[in-house]
Amino acid sequence: MTPEEFTTHFDVSRETLASLSAYVALLEKWQPRINLVSPATLPDIWHRHILDSAQLVPHLPTLPSGQPCQILDIGSGAGFPGLVLAILGAGDVQLVESDQRKAVFLQTVIRELALPASVINQRIERLPACQPDVITARALAPLPKLMSLIEAQFHKRLTCLFLKGASVDEELTNFQTYSTMTPHLYPSVTNDDGVIVKLTAPQ
Protein backbone atom coordinates (compact mmCIF):
# COMPACT_ATOMS: atom_id res chain seq x y z
CA MET A 1 0.00 0.00 0.00
CA THR A 2 1.20 3.49 -0.89
CA PRO A 3 0.31 6.73 0.91
CA GLU A 4 -2.04 7.56 -1.95
CA GLU A 5 -3.79 4.20 -1.59
CA PHE A 6 -4.22 4.88 2.12
CA THR A 7 -6.32 7.93 1.21
CA THR A 8 -8.86 5.65 -0.48
CA HIS A 9 -9.64 4.31 3.00
CA PHE A 10 -9.28 7.58 4.95
CA ASP A 11 -10.06 10.99 3.52
CA VAL A 12 -7.22 12.99 5.06
CA SER A 13 -5.73 16.36 4.19
CA ARG A 14 -2.41 16.72 2.41
CA GLU A 15 -0.94 18.01 5.66
CA THR A 16 -2.09 14.93 7.57
CA LEU A 17 -0.76 12.62 4.87
CA ALA A 18 2.56 14.48 5.00
CA SER A 19 2.69 13.99 8.78
CA LEU A 20 2.01 10.27 8.42
CA SER A 21 4.76 10.06 5.79
CA ALA A 22 7.16 11.93 8.07
CA TYR A 23 6.34 9.49 10.88
CA VAL A 24 7.09 6.54 8.58
CA ALA A 25 10.39 8.14 7.56
CA LEU A 26 11.40 8.60 11.21
CA LEU A 27 10.50 5.01 12.01
CA GLU A 28 12.57 3.73 9.10
CA LYS A 29 15.49 5.91 10.25
CA TRP A 30 15.36 4.59 13.83
CA GLN A 31 14.49 0.97 12.97
CA PRO A 32 18.10 -0.30 12.55
CA ARG A 33 18.99 0.99 16.02
CA ILE A 34 16.14 -0.23 18.20
CA ASN A 35 14.03 -2.65 16.11
CA LEU A 36 10.71 -0.86 16.46
CA VAL A 37 8.70 -3.23 14.24
CA SER A 38 9.25 -6.61 12.62
CA PRO A 39 11.58 -6.01 9.63
CA ALA A 40 9.35 -8.21 7.48
CA THR A 41 6.51 -5.68 7.81
CA LEU A 42 8.48 -2.63 6.66
CA PRO A 43 7.81 -3.04 2.90
CA ASP A 44 4.07 -2.85 3.61
CA ILE A 45 4.14 -0.44 6.53
CA TRP A 46 1.20 1.64 5.30
CA HIS A 47 -1.10 -1.38 5.30
CA ARG A 48 0.33 -3.41 8.19
CA HIS A 49 0.79 -0.55 10.64
CA ILE A 50 -0.69 2.79 9.51
CA LEU A 51 -4.04 1.55 8.18
CA ASP A 52 -4.24 -1.11 10.90
CA SER A 53 -4.02 1.64 13.51
CA ALA A 54 -6.22 4.16 11.70
CA GLN A 55 -9.15 1.73 11.51
CA LEU A 56 -9.82 2.41 15.20
CA VAL A 57 -10.95 5.98 14.50
CA PRO A 58 -14.60 5.15 13.60
CA HIS A 59 -14.92 3.20 16.85
CA LEU A 60 -13.91 6.06 19.15
CA PRO A 61 -16.71 7.44 21.34
CA THR A 62 -18.26 10.81 20.58
CA LEU A 63 -17.90 13.09 23.58
CA PRO A 64 -20.34 15.85 24.57
CA SER A 65 -19.56 19.48 23.77
CA GLY A 66 -16.94 18.51 21.21
CA GLN A 67 -14.32 17.80 23.86
CA PRO A 68 -11.17 16.05 22.58
CA CYS A 69 -11.05 12.36 23.35
CA GLN A 70 -8.49 11.50 26.04
CA ILE A 71 -6.72 8.39 24.75
CA LEU A 72 -4.35 6.23 26.79
CA ASP A 73 -2.28 4.00 24.49
CA ILE A 74 -0.54 1.27 26.47
CA GLY A 75 2.56 -0.65 25.43
CA SER A 76 2.99 1.91 22.65
CA GLY A 77 6.25 0.55 21.23
CA ALA A 78 6.71 2.15 17.81
CA GLY A 79 3.56 4.25 18.31
CA PHE A 80 0.85 2.01 16.89
CA PRO A 81 -1.95 2.84 17.22
CA GLY A 82 -1.36 5.88 19.46
CA LEU A 83 0.75 8.12 17.23
CA VAL A 84 -1.42 7.40 14.19
CA LEU A 85 -4.51 8.42 16.18
CA ALA A 86 -2.76 11.63 17.26
CA ILE A 87 -1.75 12.47 13.68
CA LEU A 88 -5.31 11.86 12.50
CA GLY A 89 -6.62 14.29 15.12
CA ALA A 90 -8.55 11.63 17.02
CA GLY A 91 -7.81 13.21 20.40
CA ASP A 92 -5.15 13.92 22.99
CA VAL A 93 -2.98 10.83 23.34
CA GLN A 94 -0.84 9.63 26.22
CA LEU A 95 1.55 6.87 25.19
CA VAL A 96 2.72 4.49 27.91
CA GLU A 97 6.00 2.75 27.08
CA SER A 98 8.39 1.21 29.61
CA ASP A 99 11.35 0.80 27.21
CA GLN A 100 13.38 4.00 27.48
CA ARG A 101 14.77 3.84 23.93
CA LYS A 102 11.31 3.45 22.43
CA ALA A 103 10.02 6.24 24.67
CA VAL A 104 12.74 8.54 23.28
CA PHE A 105 11.66 7.62 19.74
CA LEU A 106 8.03 8.42 20.56
CA GLN A 107 9.03 11.76 22.09
CA THR A 108 11.07 12.57 18.98
CA VAL A 109 8.11 11.97 16.66
CA ILE A 110 5.81 14.03 18.89
CA ARG A 111 8.27 16.93 18.98
CA GLU A 112 9.11 16.93 15.26
CA LEU A 113 5.47 16.66 14.16
CA ALA A 114 4.05 18.88 16.95
CA LEU A 115 1.47 16.26 17.90
CA PRO A 116 -1.17 16.50 20.67
CA ALA A 117 0.48 13.67 22.58
CA SER A 118 2.84 12.90 25.46
CA VAL A 119 4.90 9.92 26.60
CA ILE A 120 4.86 8.22 29.99
CA ASN A 121 8.02 6.15 30.38
CA GLN A 122 6.89 3.58 32.92
CA ARG A 123 5.00 0.32 33.27
CA ILE A 124 1.24 0.60 32.83
CA GLU A 125 0.46 -1.23 36.09
CA ARG A 126 2.32 1.50 38.01
CA LEU A 127 0.35 4.31 36.40
CA PRO A 128 -2.04 6.14 38.74
CA ALA A 129 -5.67 6.50 37.69
CA CYS A 130 -5.97 9.18 34.99
CA GLN A 131 -9.60 8.76 33.83
CA PRO A 132 -9.01 8.29 30.07
CA ASP A 133 -12.00 8.16 27.76
CA VAL A 134 -10.36 5.38 25.73
CA ILE A 135 -7.60 2.85 26.28
CA THR A 136 -5.95 1.36 23.19
CA ALA A 137 -3.48 -1.47 22.74
CA ARG A 138 -2.08 -3.49 19.86
CA ALA A 139 -0.26 -6.83 20.08
CA LEU A 140 0.46 -6.34 23.78
CA ALA A 141 -1.08 -9.17 25.83
CA PRO A 142 -4.09 -11.53 26.01
CA LEU A 143 -7.35 -9.89 27.08
CA PRO A 144 -7.35 -11.15 30.69
CA LYS A 145 -3.81 -9.83 31.16
CA LEU A 146 -4.71 -6.50 29.53
CA MET A 147 -7.61 -6.05 31.91
CA SER A 148 -5.41 -6.70 34.93
CA LEU A 149 -2.86 -4.17 33.66
CA ILE A 150 -5.44 -1.39 33.35
CA GLU A 151 -7.49 -2.17 36.46
CA ALA A 152 -6.60 1.16 38.08
CA GLN A 153 -8.00 3.01 35.03
CA PHE A 154 -11.54 1.57 35.16
CA HIS A 155 -14.46 4.00 35.34
CA LYS A 156 -18.05 3.90 34.15
CA ARG A 157 -17.50 5.80 30.87
CA LEU A 158 -14.37 3.90 29.80
CA THR A 159 -14.08 2.42 26.31
CA CYS A 160 -11.28 0.00 25.39
CA LEU A 161 -10.19 -0.66 21.81
CA PHE A 162 -7.83 -3.59 21.35
CA LEU A 163 -6.49 -4.90 18.04
CA LYS A 164 -6.46 -8.69 18.34
CA GLY A 165 -5.63 -11.72 16.19
CA ALA A 166 -6.74 -15.29 15.63
CA SER A 167 -6.65 -16.22 19.34
CA VAL A 168 -9.42 -13.77 20.22
CA ASP A 169 -12.12 -16.44 20.78
CA GLU A 170 -10.04 -18.22 23.40
CA GLU A 171 -9.12 -14.91 25.00
CA LEU A 172 -12.77 -13.87 25.19
CA THR A 173 -13.74 -17.15 26.86
CA ASN A 174 -11.28 -16.49 29.66
CA PHE A 175 -12.11 -12.78 29.72
CA GLN A 176 -15.85 -13.24 30.17
CA THR A 177 -15.45 -15.35 33.31
CA TYR A 178 -14.79 -12.28 35.43
CA SER A 179 -15.00 -9.00 33.49
CA THR A 180 -17.96 -6.65 33.85
CA MET A 181 -17.22 -4.89 30.54
CA THR A 182 -19.19 -5.82 27.44
CA PRO A 183 -17.24 -6.93 24.33
CA HIS A 184 -18.20 -5.92 20.79
CA LEU A 185 -16.27 -7.45 17.88
CA TYR A 186 -15.57 -5.83 14.51
CA PRO A 187 -13.61 -7.40 11.64
CA SER A 188 -10.22 -5.92 10.86
CA VAL A 189 -9.83 -4.20 7.49
CA THR A 190 -6.17 -5.26 7.26
CA ASN A 191 -6.14 -8.90 8.38
CA ASP A 192 -8.66 -11.67 7.69
CA ASP A 193 -7.89 -13.18 11.11
CA GLY A 194 -7.84 -9.82 12.87
CA VAL A 195 -10.54 -8.34 15.09
CA ILE A 196 -11.15 -5.04 16.81
CA VAL A 197 -12.37 -5.74 20.34
CA LYS A 198 -14.37 -2.82 21.71
CA LEU A 199 -15.13 -3.03 25.42
CA THR A 200 -17.66 -0.78 27.09
CA ALA A 201 -18.70 -0.51 30.71
CA PRO A 202 -22.31 -1.36 31.57
CA GLN A 203 -24.53 1.72 31.63
C-alpha positions as CSV (number, residue, x, y, z in Angstrom):
1,M,0.0,0.0,0.0
2,T,1.2,3.5,-0.9
3,P,0.3,6.7,0.9
4,E,-2.0,7.6,-1.9
5,E,-3.8,4.2,-1.6
6,F,-4.2,4.9,2.1
7,T,-6.3,7.9,1.2
8,T,-8.9,5.7,-0.5
9,H,-9.6,4.3,3.0
10,F,-9.3,7.6,5.0
11,D,-10.1,11.0,3.5
12,V,-7.2,13.0,5.1
13,S,-5.7,16.4,4.2
14,R,-2.4,16.7,2.4
15,E,-0.9,18.0,5.7
16,T,-2.1,14.9,7.6
17,L,-0.8,12.6,4.9
18,A,2.6,14.5,5.0
19,S,2.7,14.0,8.8
20,L,2.0,10.3,8.4
21,S,4.8,10.1,5.8
22,A,7.2,11.9,8.1
23,Y,6.3,9.5,10.9
24,V,7.1,6.5,8.6
25,A,10.4,8.1,7.6
26,L,11.4,8.6,11.2
27,L,10.5,5.0,12.0
28,E,12.6,3.7,9.1
29,K,15.5,5.9,10.3
30,W,15.4,4.6,13.8
31,Q,14.5,1.0,13.0
32,P,18.1,-0.3,12.6
33,R,19.0,1.0,16.0
34,I,16.1,-0.2,18.2
35,N,14.0,-2.6,16.1
36,L,10.7,-0.9,16.5
37,V,8.7,-3.2,14.2
38,S,9.2,-6.6,12.6
39,P,11.6,-6.0,9.6
40,A,9.3,-8.2,7.5
41,T,6.5,-5.7,7.8
42,L,8.5,-2.6,6.7
43,P,7.8,-3.0,2.9
44,D,4.1,-2.9,3.6
45,I,4.1,-0.4,6.5
46,W,1.2,1.6,5.3
47,H,-1.1,-1.4,5.3
48,R,0.3,-3.4,8.2
49,H,0.8,-0.6,10.6
50,I,-0.7,2.8,9.5
51,L,-4.0,1.5,8.2
52,D,-4.2,-1.1,10.9
53,S,-4.0,1.6,13.5
54,A,-6.2,4.2,11.7
55,Q,-9.1,1.7,11.5
56,L,-9.8,2.4,15.2
57,V,-11.0,6.0,14.5
58,P,-14.6,5.2,13.6
59,H,-14.9,3.2,16.9
60,L,-13.9,6.1,19.1
61,P,-16.7,7.4,21.3
62,T,-18.3,10.8,20.6
63,L,-17.9,13.1,23.6
64,P,-20.3,15.9,24.6
65,S,-19.6,19.5,23.8
66,G,-16.9,18.5,21.2
67,Q,-14.3,17.8,23.9
68,P,-11.2,16.1,22.6
69,C,-11.1,12.4,23.3
70,Q,-8.5,11.5,26.0
71,I,-6.7,8.4,24.8
72,L,-4.3,6.2,26.8
73,D,-2.3,4.0,24.5
74,I,-0.5,1.3,26.5
75,G,2.6,-0.6,25.4
76,S,3.0,1.9,22.7
77,G,6.3,0.5,21.2
78,A,6.7,2.1,17.8
79,G,3.6,4.2,18.3
80,F,0.9,2.0,16.9
81,P,-1.9,2.8,17.2
82,G,-1.4,5.9,19.5
83,L,0.7,8.1,17.2
84,V,-1.4,7.4,14.2
85,L,-4.5,8.4,16.2
86,A,-2.8,11.6,17.3
87,I,-1.7,12.5,13.7
88,L,-5.3,11.9,12.5
89,G,-6.6,14.3,15.1
90,A,-8.6,11.6,17.0
91,G,-7.8,13.2,20.4
92,D,-5.1,13.9,23.0
93,V,-3.0,10.8,23.3
94,Q,-0.8,9.6,26.2
95,L,1.6,6.9,25.2
96,V,2.7,4.5,27.9
97,E,6.0,2.8,27.1
98,S,8.4,1.2,29.6
99,D,11.3,0.8,27.2
100,Q,13.4,4.0,27.5
101,R,14.8,3.8,23.9
102,K,11.3,3.5,22.4
103,A,10.0,6.2,24.7
104,V,12.7,8.5,23.3
105,F,11.7,7.6,19.7
106,L,8.0,8.4,20.6
107,Q,9.0,11.8,22.1
108,T,11.1,12.6,19.0
109,V,8.1,12.0,16.7
110,I,5.8,14.0,18.9
111,R,8.3,16.9,19.0
112,E,9.1,16.9,15.3
113,L,5.5,16.7,14.2
114,A,4.1,18.9,16.9
115,L,1.5,16.3,17.9
116,P,-1.2,16.5,20.7
117,A,0.5,13.7,22.6
118,S,2.8,12.9,25.5
119,V,4.9,9.9,26.6
120,I,4.9,8.2,30.0
121,N,8.0,6.1,30.4
122,Q,6.9,3.6,32.9
123,R,5.0,0.3,33.3
124,I,1.2,0.6,32.8
125,E,0.5,-1.2,36.1
126,R,2.3,1.5,38.0
127,L,0.4,4.3,36.4
128,P,-2.0,6.1,38.7
129,A,-5.7,6.5,37.7
130,C,-6.0,9.2,35.0
131,Q,-9.6,8.8,33.8
132,P,-9.0,8.3,30.1
133,D,-12.0,8.2,27.8
134,V,-10.4,5.4,25.7
135,I,-7.6,2.8,26.3
136,T,-6.0,1.4,23.2
137,A,-3.5,-1.5,22.7
138,R,-2.1,-3.5,19.9
139,A,-0.3,-6.8,20.1
140,L,0.5,-6.3,23.8
141,A,-1.1,-9.2,25.8
142,P,-4.1,-11.5,26.0
143,L,-7.3,-9.9,27.1
144,P,-7.3,-11.1,30.7
145,K,-3.8,-9.8,31.2
146,L,-4.7,-6.5,29.5
147,M,-7.6,-6.1,31.9
148,S,-5.4,-6.7,34.9
149,L,-2.9,-4.2,33.7
150,I,-5.4,-1.4,33.3
151,E,-7.5,-2.2,36.5
152,A,-6.6,1.2,38.1
153,Q,-8.0,3.0,35.0
154,F,-11.5,1.6,35.2
155,H,-14.5,4.0,35.3
156,K,-18.1,3.9,34.1
157,R,-17.5,5.8,30.9
158,L,-14.4,3.9,29.8
159,T,-14.1,2.4,26.3
160,C,-11.3,0.0,25.4
161,L,-10.2,-0.7,21.8
162,F,-7.8,-3.6,21.3
163,L,-6.5,-4.9,18.0
164,K,-6.5,-8.7,18.3
165,G,-5.6,-11.7,16.2
166,A,-6.7,-15.3,15.6
167,S,-6.7,-16.2,19.3
168,V,-9.4,-13.8,20.2
169,D,-12.1,-16.4,20.8
170,E,-10.0,-18.2,23.4
171,E,-9.1,-14.9,25.0
172,L,-12.8,-13.9,25.2
173,T,-13.7,-17.2,26.9
174,N,-11.3,-16.5,29.7
175,F,-12.1,-12.8,29.7
176,Q,-15.8,-13.2,30.2
177,T,-15.5,-15.3,33.3
178,Y,-14.8,-12.3,35.4
179,S,-15.0,-9.0,33.5
180,T,-18.0,-6.7,33.9
181,M,-17.2,-4.9,30.5
182,T,-19.2,-5.8,27.4
183,P,-17.2,-6.9,24.3
184,H,-18.2,-5.9,20.8
185,L,-16.3,-7.4,17.9
186,Y,-15.6,-5.8,14.5
187,P,-13.6,-7.4,11.6
188,S,-10.2,-5.9,10.9
189,V,-9.8,-4.2,7.5
190,T,-6.2,-5.3,7.3
191,N,-6.1,-8.9,8.4
192,D,-8.7,-11.7,7.7
193,D,-7.9,-13.2,11.1
194,G,-7.8,-9.8,12.9
195,V,-10.5,-8.3,15.1
196,I,-11.2,-5.0,16.8
197,V,-12.4,-5.7,20.3
198,K,-14.4,-2.8,21.7
199,L,-15.1,-3.0,25.4
200,T,-17.7,-0.8,27.1
201,A,-18.7,-0.5,30.7
202,P,-22.3,-1.4,31.6
203,Q,-24.5,1.7,31.6
